[in-house]
């Protein structure tokens, strides 16, 4: 039997997942900044690999940011439902996380390469499971 005092609350699980996604997106943004700097001096095959890595990060950053924003809204909804007072700057609309981050991409992509195609939209009827399981990503 699980001790209720030691079990994580659903709200704390949501907050932890949101924090994890925000941290992962921040690391990818930092990685893209480094990749962009390296692209300025790279040539040939090295440049192509850097461009590919940069372009692959863009939809992942957008996905993580959108999921974190959705979790922020869910956290705020749960707090309101529980009668908890939301502090300015925490999860939800007050945190500025209610809309997915806009990632600017040059029309022709990075360094003159063609911009990558958008990833396919997830299937409408997702299999039940933990958040993110429908697209094969568990965080």
CNS distance restraints for C-alpha pairs under 8 A (distance, minus, plus):
assign (resid   2 and name CA) (resid   6 and name CA) 7.72 0.50 0.50
assign (resid   2 and name CA) (resid   7 and name CA) 7.05 0.50 0.50
assign (resid   3 and name CA) (resid   7 and name CA) 6.41 0.50 0.50
assign (resid   8 and name CA) (resid  12 and name CA) 6.26 0.50 0.50
assign (resid   8 and name CA) (resid  13 and name CA) 6.53 0.50 0.50
assign (resid   9 and name CA) (resid  13 and name CA) 6.35 0.50 0.50
assign (resid  10 and name CA) (resid  14 and name CA) 6.31 0.50 0.50
assign (resid  11 and name CA) (resid  15 and name CA) 6.19 0.50 0.50
assign (resid  11 and name CA) (resid  75 and name CA) 6.51 0.50 0.50
assign (resid  11 and name CA) (resid  78 and name CA) 7.25 0.50 0.50
assign (resid  12 and name CA) (resid  16 and name CA) 6.03 0.50 0.50
assign (resid  13 and name CA) (resid  17 and name CA) 6.19 0.50 0.50
assign (resid  14 and name CA) (resid  18 and name CA) 6.11 0.50 0.50
assign (resid  14 and name CA) (resid  71 and name CA) 6.54 0.50 0.50
assign (resid  14 and name CA) (resid  75 and name CA) 6.74 0.50 0.50
assign (resid  15 and name CA) (resid  19 and name CA) 6.14 0.50 0.50
assign (resid  15 and name CA) (resid  71 and name CA) 7.65 0.50 0.50
assign (resid  15 and name CA) (resid  72 and name CA) 7.82 0.50 0.50
assign (resid  15 and name CA) (resid  75 and name CA) 7.12 0.50 0.50
assign (resid  16 and name CA) (resid  20 and name CA) 6.12 0.50 0.50
assign (resid  17 and name CA) (resid  21 and name CA) 6.20 0.50 0.50
assign (resid  17 and name CA) (resid  68 and name CA) 7.86 0.50 0.50
assign (resid  17 and name CA) (resid 139 and name CA) 7.60 0.50 0.50
assign (resid  18 and name CA) (resid  22 and name CA) 6.18 0.50 0.50
assign (resid  18 and name CA) (resid  67 and name CA) 7.73 0.50 0.50
assign (resid  18 and name CA) (resid  68 and name CA) 4.89 0.50 0.50
assign (resid  18 and name CA) (resid  69 and name CA) 7.94 0.50 0.50
assign (resid  18 and name CA) (resid  71 and name CA) 6.01 0.50 0.50
assign (resid  18 and name CA) (resid  72 and name CA) 7.01 0.50 0.50
assign (resid  19 and name CA) (resid  23 and name CA) 6.12 0.50 0.50
assign (resid  19 and name CA) (resid  68 and name CA) 7.67 0.50 0.50
assign (resid  20 and name CA) (resid  24 and name CA) 6.14 0.50 0.50
assign (resid  20 and name CA) (resid 139 and name CA) 7.75 0.50 0.50
assign (resid  21 and name CA) (resid  25 and name CA) 6.10 0.50 0.50
assign (resid  21 and name CA) (resid  64 and name CA) 5.54 0.50 0.50
assign (resid  21 and name CA) (resid  65 and name CA) 7.08 0.50 0.50
assign (resid  21 and name CA) (resid  67 and name CA) 7.56 0.50 0.50
assign (resid  21 and name CA) (resid  68 and name CA) 5.95 0.50 0.50
assign (resid  21 and name CA) (resid 139 and name CA) 7.81 0.50 0.50
assign (resid  22 and name CA) (resid  26 and name CA) 6.15 0.50 0.50
assign (resid  22 and name CA) (resid  64 and name CA) 7.04 0.50 0.50
assign (resid  22 and name CA) (resid  65 and name CA) 6.64 0.50 0.50
assign (resid  22 and name CA) (resid  68 and name CA) 6.39 0.50 0.50
assign (resid  23 and name CA) (resid  27 and name CA) 6.24 0.50 0.50
assign (resid  24 and name CA) (resid  28 and name CA) 6.29 0.50 0.50
assign (resid  24 and name CA) (resid  64 and name CA) 7.56 0.50 0.50
assign (resid  25 and name CA) (resid  29 and name CA) 6.17 0.50 0.50
assign (resid  25 and name CA) (resid  60 and name CA) 7.78 0.50 0.50
assign (resid  25 and name CA) (resid  61 and name CA) 5.14 0.50 0.50
assign (resid  25 and name CA) (resid  64 and name CA) 6.02 0.50 0.50
assign (resid  25 and name CA) (resid  65 and name CA) 6.57 0.50 0.50
assign (resid  26 and name CA) (resid  30 and name CA) 6.23 0.50 0.50
assign (resid  27 and name CA) (resid  31 and name CA) 6.09 0.50 0.50
assign (resid  28 and name CA) (resid  32 and name CA) 6.10 0.50 0.50
assign (resid  28 and name CA) (resid  57 and name CA) 6.51 0.50 0.50
assign (resid  28 and name CA) (resid  61 and name CA) 6.59 0.50 0.50
assign (resid  29 and name CA) (resid  33 and name CA) 6.28 0.50 0.50
assign (resid  29 and name CA) (resid  61 and name CA) 7.28 0.50 0.50
assign (resid  30 and name CA) (resid  34 and name CA) 6.39 0.50 0.50
assign (resid  31 and name CA) (resid  35 and name CA) 6.09 0.50 0.50
assign (resid  32 and name CA) (resid  36 and name CA) 5.97 0.50 0.50
assign (resid  32 and name CA) (resid  54 and name CA) 5.57 0.50 0.50
assign (resid  32 and name CA) (resid  57 and name CA) 7.26 0.50 0.50
assign (resid  33 and name CA) (resid  37 and name CA) 6.36 0.50 0.50
assign (resid  34 and name CA) (resid  38 and name CA) 6.20 0.50 0.50
assign (resid  35 and name CA) (resid  39 and name CA) 6.03 0.50 0.50
assign (resid  35 and name CA) (resid  50 and name CA) 6.14 0.50 0.50
assign (resid  35 and name CA) (resid  51 and name CA) 7.76 0.50 0.50
assign (resid  35 and name CA) (resid  53 and name CA) 7.87 0.50 0.50
assign (resid  35 and name CA) (resid  54 and name CA) 6.37 0.50 0.50
assign (resid  36 and name CA) (resid  40 and name CA) 6.62 0.50 0.50
assign (resid  36 and name CA) (resid  54 and name CA) 7.49 0.50 0.50
assign (resid  36 and name CA) (resid 110 and name CA) 7.97 0.50 0.50
assign (resid  37 and name CA) (resid  41 and name CA) 7.51 0.50 0.50
assign (resid  38 and name CA) (resid  42 and name CA) 6.08 0.50 0.50
assign (resid  38 and name CA) (resid  50 and name CA) 7.68 0.50 0.50
assign (resid  39 and name CA) (resid  43 and name CA) 7.72 0.50 0.50
assign (resid  39 and name CA) (resid  47 and name CA) 5.88 0.50 0.50
assign (resid  39 and name CA) (resid  50 and name CA) 6.52 0.50 0.50
assign (resid  39 and name CA) (resid  51 and name CA) 7.29 0.50 0.50
assign (resid  39 and name CA) (resid 111 and name CA) 7.27 0.50 0.50
assign (resid  42 and name CA) (resid  46 and name CA) 6.15 0.50 0.50
assign (resid  42 and name CA) (resid  47 and name CA) 4.95 0.50 0.50
assign (resid  43 and name CA) (resid  47 and name CA) 4.87 0.50 0.50
assign (resid  43 and name CA) (resid  48 and name CA) 7.82 0.50 0.50
assign (resid  44 and name CA) (resid  48 and name CA) 6.48 0.50 0.50
assign (resid  45 and name CA) (resid  49 and name CA) 6.29 0.50 0.50
assign (resid  46 and name CA) (resid  50 and name CA) 6.25 0.50 0.50
assign (resid  47 and name CA) (resid  51 and name CA) 6.07 0.50 0.50
assign (resid  48 and name CA) (resid  52 and name CA) 6.17 0.50 0.50
assign (resid  49 and name CA) (resid  53 and name CA) 6.23 0.50 0.50
assign (resid  50 and name CA) (resid  54 and name CA) 6.13 0.50 0.50
assign (resid  51 and name CA) (resid  55 and name CA) 6.08 0.50 0.50
assign (resid  51 and name CA) (resid 110 and name CA) 6.12 0.50 0.50
assign (resid  51 and name CA) (resid 111 and name CA) 7.43 0.50 0.50
assign (resid  51 and name CA) (resid 113 and name CA) 7.57 0.50 0.50
assign (resid  52 and name CA) (resid  56 and name CA) 6.02 0.50 0.50
assign (resid  53 and name CA) (resid  57 and name CA) 6.31 0.50 0.50
assign (resid  54 and name CA) (resid  58 and name CA) 6.82 0.50 0.50
assign (resid  54 and name CA) (resid 110 and name CA) 7.76 0.50 0.50
assign (resid  55 and name CA) (resid  59 and name CA) 7.80 0.50 0.50
assign (resid  55 and name CA) (resid 109 and name CA) 7.69 0.50 0.50
assign (resid  55 and name CA) (resid 110 and name CA) 7.55 0.50 0.50
assign (resid  55 and name CA) (resid 115 and name CA) 7.57 0.50 0.50
assign (resid  55 and name CA) (resid 116 and name CA) 6.50 0.50 0.50
assign (resid  56 and name CA) (resid  60 and name CA) 7.09 0.50 0.50
assign (resid  57 and name CA) (resid  61 and name CA) 6.02 0.50 0.50
assign (resid  58 and name CA) (resid  62 and name CA) 6.32 0.50 0.50
assign (resid  58 and name CA) (resid 103 and name CA) 7.05 0.50 0.50
assign (resid  59 and name CA) (resid  63 and name CA) 6.00 0.50 0.50
assign (resid  59 and name CA) (resid 118 and name CA) 7.48 0.50 0.50
assign (resid  59 and name CA) (resid 119 and name CA) 7.34 0.50 0.50
assign (resid  60 and name CA) (resid  64 and name CA) 6.09 0.50 0.50
assign (resid  61 and name CA) (resid  65 and name CA) 6.01 0.50 0.50
assign (resid  62 and name CA) (resid  66 and name CA) 6.02 0.50 0.50
assign (resid  62 and name CA) (resid 100 and name CA) 6.70 0.50 0.50
assign (resid  62 and name CA) (resid 101 and name CA) 6.33 0.50 0.50
assign (resid  62 and name CA) (resid 102 and name CA) 7.41 0.50 0.50
assign (resid  62 and name CA) (resid 103 and name CA) 7.14 0.50 0.50
assign (resid  63 and name CA) (resid  67 and name CA) 6.10 0.50 0.50
assign (resid  64 and name CA) (resid  68 and name CA) 6.06 0.50 0.50
assign (resid  65 and name CA) (resid  69 and name CA) 6.16 0.50 0.50
assign (resid  65 and name CA) (resid 100 and name CA) 5.55 0.50 0.50
assign (resid  65 and name CA) (resid 101 and name CA) 6.10 0.50 0.50
assign (resid  66 and name CA) (resid  70 and name CA) 6.21 0.50 0.50
assign (resid  66 and name CA) (resid  99 and name CA) 6.93 0.50 0.50
assign (resid  66 and name CA) (resid 100 and name CA) 4.47 0.50 0.50
assign (resid  66 and name CA) (resid 101 and name CA) 7.13 0.50 0.50
assign (resid  67 and name CA) (resid  71 and name CA) 6.14 0.50 0.50
assign (resid  68 and name CA) (resid  72 and name CA) 6.11 0.50 0.50
assign (resid  68 and name CA) (resid  97 and name CA) 7.39 0.50 0.50
assign (resid  69 and name CA) (resid  73 and name CA) 6.36 0.50 0.50
assign (resid  69 and name CA) (resid  92 and name CA) 7.26 0.50 0.50
assign (resid  69 and name CA) (resid  97 and name CA) 4.78 0.50 0.50
assign (resid  69 and name CA) (resid  98 and name CA) 5.02 0.50 0.50
assign (resid  69 and name CA) (resid  99 and name CA) 6.24 0.50 0.50
assign (resid  69 and name CA) (resid 100 and name CA) 6.44 0.50 0.50
assign (resid  70 and name CA) (resid  74 and name CA) 6.25 0.50 0.50
assign (resid  70 and name CA) (resid  98 and name CA) 7.01 0.50 0.50
assign (resid  71 and name CA) (resid  75 and name CA) 5.99 0.50 0.50
assign (resid  71 and name CA) (resid  92 and name CA) 7.93 0.50 0.50
assign (resid  72 and name CA) (resid  76 and name CA) 6.18 0.50 0.50
assign (resid  72 and name CA) (resid  91 and name CA) 4.60 0.50 0.50
assign (resid  72 and name CA) (resid  92 and name CA) 4.28 0.50 0.50
assign (resid  72 and name CA) (resid  93 and name CA) 7.54 0.50 0.50
assign (resid  72 and name CA) (resid  97 and name CA) 6.80 0.50 0.50
assign (resid  72 and name CA) (resid  98 and name CA) 7.12 0.50 0.50
assign (resid  73 and name CA) (resid  77 and name CA) 6.14 0.50 0.50
assign (resid  73 and name CA) (resid  91 and name CA) 6.96 0.50 0.50
assign (resid  73 and name CA) (resid  92 and name CA) 4.49 0.50 0.50
assign (resid  73 and name CA) (resid  93 and name CA) 6.81 0.50 0.50
assign (resid  73 and name CA) (resid  98 and name CA) 6.70 0.50 0.50
assign (resid  74 and name CA) (resid  78 and name CA) 6.10 0.50 0.50
assign (resid  74 and name CA) (resid  92 and name CA) 7.50 0.50 0.50
assign (resid  75 and name CA) (resid  79 and name CA) 6.16 0.50 0.50
assign (resid  75 and name CA) (resid  91 and name CA) 6.41 0.50 0.50
assign (resid  75 and name CA) (resid  92 and name CA) 6.72 0.50 0.50
assign (resid  76 and name CA) (resid  80 and name CA) 6.17 0.50 0.50
assign (resid  76 and name CA) (resid  86 and name CA) 7.23 0.50 0.50
assign (resid  76 and name CA) (resid  91 and name CA) 6.10 0.50 0.50
assign (resid  76 and name CA) (resid  92 and name CA) 5.09 0.50 0.50
assign (resid  76 and name CA) (resid  93 and name CA) 7.97 0.50 0.50
assign (resid  77 and name CA) (resid  81 and name CA) 6.12 0.50 0.50
assign (resid  78 and name CA) (resid  82 and name CA) 6.12 0.50 0.50
assign (resid  79 and name CA) (resid  83 and name CA) 6.07 0.50 0.50
assign (resid  79 and name CA) (resid  84 and name CA) 4.83 0.50 0.50
assign (resid  79 and name CA) (resid  85 and name CA) 7.00 0.50 0.50
assign (resid  79 and name CA) (resid  86 and name CA) 7.05 0.50 0.50
assign (resid  80 and name CA) (resid  84 and name CA) 5.70 0.50 0.50
assign (resid  80 and name CA) (resid  85 and name CA) 7.11 0.50 0.50
assign (resid  80 and name CA) (resid  86 and name CA) 7.76 0.50 0.50
assign (resid  86 and name CA) (resid  90 and name CA) 6.95 0.50 0.50
assign (resid  88 and name CA) (resid  94 and name CA) 5.75 0.50 0.50
assign (resid  88 and name CA) (resid  95 and name CA) 7.25 0.50 0.50
assign (resid  89 and name CA) (resid  94 and name CA) 5.34 0.50 0.50
assign (resid  89 and name CA) (resid  95 and name CA) 4.57 0.50 0.50
assign (resid  89 and name CA) (resid  96 and name CA) 7.94 0.50 0.50
assign (resid  90 and name CA) (resid  94 and name CA) 6.41 0.50 0.50
assign (resid  90 and name CA) (resid  95 and name CA) 5.32 0.50 0.50
assign (resid  91 and name CA) (resid  95 and name CA) 5.49 0.50 0.50
assign (resid  91 and name CA) (resid  97 and name CA) 7.48 0.50 0.50
assign (resid  92 and name CA) (resid  96 and name CA) 7.36 0.50 0.50
assign (resid  92 and name CA) (resid  97 and name CA) 6.38 0.50 0.50
assign (resid  92 and name CA) (resid  98 and name CA) 6.18 0.50 0.50
assign (resid  93 and name CA) (resid  97 and name CA) 6.17 0.50 0.50
assign (resid  93 and name CA) (resid  98 and name CA) 5.06 0.50 0.50
assign (resid 105 and name CA) (resid 109 and name CA) 6.09 0.50 0.50
assign (resid 105 and name CA) (resid 110 and name CA) 7.43 0.50 0.50
assign (resid 105 and name CA) (resid 115 and name CA) 7.76 0.50 0.50
assign (resid 106 and name CA) (resid 110 and name CA) 6.44 0.50 0.50
assign (resid 106 and name CA) (resid 115 and name CA) 7.59 0.50 0.50
assign (resid 107 and name CA) (resid 114 and name CA) 7.85 0.50 0.50
assign (resid 107 and name CA) (resid 115 and name CA) 6.45 0.50 0.50
assign (resid 108 and name CA) (resid 112 and name CA) 5.49 0.50 0.50
assign (resid 108 and name CA) (resid 113 and name CA) 5.80 0.50 0.50
assign (resid 108 and name CA) (resid 114 and name CA) 4.77 0.50 0.50
assign (resid 108 and name CA) (resid 115 and name CA) 5.16 0.50 0.50
assign (resid 109 and name CA) (resid 113 and name CA) 5.12 0.50 0.50
assign (resid 109 and name CA) (resid 114 and name CA) 5.06 0.50 0.50
assign (resid 109 and name CA) (resid 115 and name CA) 3.95 0.50 0.50
assign (resid 109 and name CA) (resid 116 and name CA) 7.19 0.50 0.50
assign (resid 110 and name CA) (resid 114 and name CA) 7.64 0.50 0.50
assign (resid 110 and name CA) (resid 115 and name CA) 7.27 0.50 0.50
assign (resid 122 and name CA) (resid 126 and name CA) 7.96 0.50 0.50
assign (resid 122 and name CA) (resid 134 and name CA) 7.83 0.50 0.50
assign (resid 122 and name CA) (resid 135 and name CA) 6.68 0.50 0.50
assign (resid 126 and name CA) (resid 134 and name CA) 5.32 0.50 0.50
assign (resid 127 and name CA) (resid 133 and name CA) 7.88 0.50 0.50
assign (resid 127 and name CA) (resid 134 and name CA) 5.83 0.50 0.50
assign (resid 128 and name CA) (resid 133 and name CA) 7.96 0.50 0.50
assign (resid 128 and name CA) (resid 134 and name CA) 7.45 0.50 0.50
assign (resid 129 and name CA) (resid 133 and name CA) 5.88 0.50 0.50
assign (resid 129 and name CA) (resid 134 and name CA) 7.27 0.50 0.50
assign (resid 130 and name CA) (resid 138 and name CA) 7.85 0.50 0.50
assign (resid 131 and name CA) (resid 138 and name CA) 7.46 0.50 0.50
assign (resid 132 and name CA) (resid 136 and name CA) 6.64 0.50 0.50
assign (resid 132 and name CA) (resid 137 and name CA) 5.26 0.50 0.50
assign (resid 132 and name CA) (resid 138 and name CA) 5.59 0.50 0.50
assign (resid 132 and name CA) (resid 139 and name CA) 7.47 0.50 0.50
assign (resid 133 and name CA) (resid 137 and name CA) 5.55 0.50 0.50
assign (resid 133 and name CA) (resid 138 and name CA) 5.82 0.50 0.50
